[in-house]
Amino acid sequence: MAEKPVPENDPLVSKTLAPHYVIAIVVLMATLFWALWDEDFGQRPWKSFQHEWKDRYLTFLNGARSKSNASQGDVENSSEYQKLKKTYDSMLQESSPRIREINEKLHDLSTRILAVQMFSRTGELTSAP
């Protein structure tokens, strides 16, 4: 196939588009900086209030945390809590073998399910031992 000759007055060949690109880049960069400024300072005059509130609330939470730690210590030292904790520990010890057995069955079943999924994808389903 023969190549068509390039016309002499083709705007892509005869003149540069660099000034157009520079103008577009300058306009886009100006709008970028304006948008960033507007996002941070222009539309949100309440940001200073948010920072002040955050500092005050953190101070409140730190005070509440120390009170909470003290009341938690009081609860943990109470006789009723100690009795419940002993009951919980004994029940956990009693159920430990059963929990272990259930976890082993779960692990075995998960392994079998994974094997079935893998073999069903390849179409080579074989009997498991």
Secondary structure as the mmCIF struct_conf table of DSSP 4:
data_model
#
loop_
_struct_conf.conf_type_id
_struct_conf.id
_struct_conf.beg_label_comp_id
_struct_conf.beg_label_asym_id
_struct_conf.beg_label_seq_id
_struct_conf.end_label_comp_id
_struct_conf.end_label_asym_id
_struct_conf.end_label_seq_id
HELX_LH_PP_P HELX_LH_PP_P1 ALA A 2 PRO A 7
TURN_TY1_P TURN_TY1_P1 GLU A 8 ASN A 9
HELX_RH_AL_P HELX_RH_AL_P1 PRO A 11 SER A 14
BEND BEND1 LYS A 15 LYS A 15
HELX_RH_AL_P HELX_RH_AL_P2 ALA A 18 TRP A 37
HELX_RH_PI_P HELX_RH_PI_P1 ASP A 38 GLY A 42
BEND BEND2 GLN A 43 GLN A 43
TURN_TY1_P TURN_TY1_P2 PRO A 45 TRP A 46
HELX_RH_AL_P HELX_RH_AL_P3 LYS A 47 ASN A 77
BEND BEND3 SER A 78 SER A 78
HELX_RH_AL_P HELX_RH_AL_P4 SER A 79 THR A 122
TURN_TY1_P TURN_TY1_P3 GLY A 123 GLY A 123
#
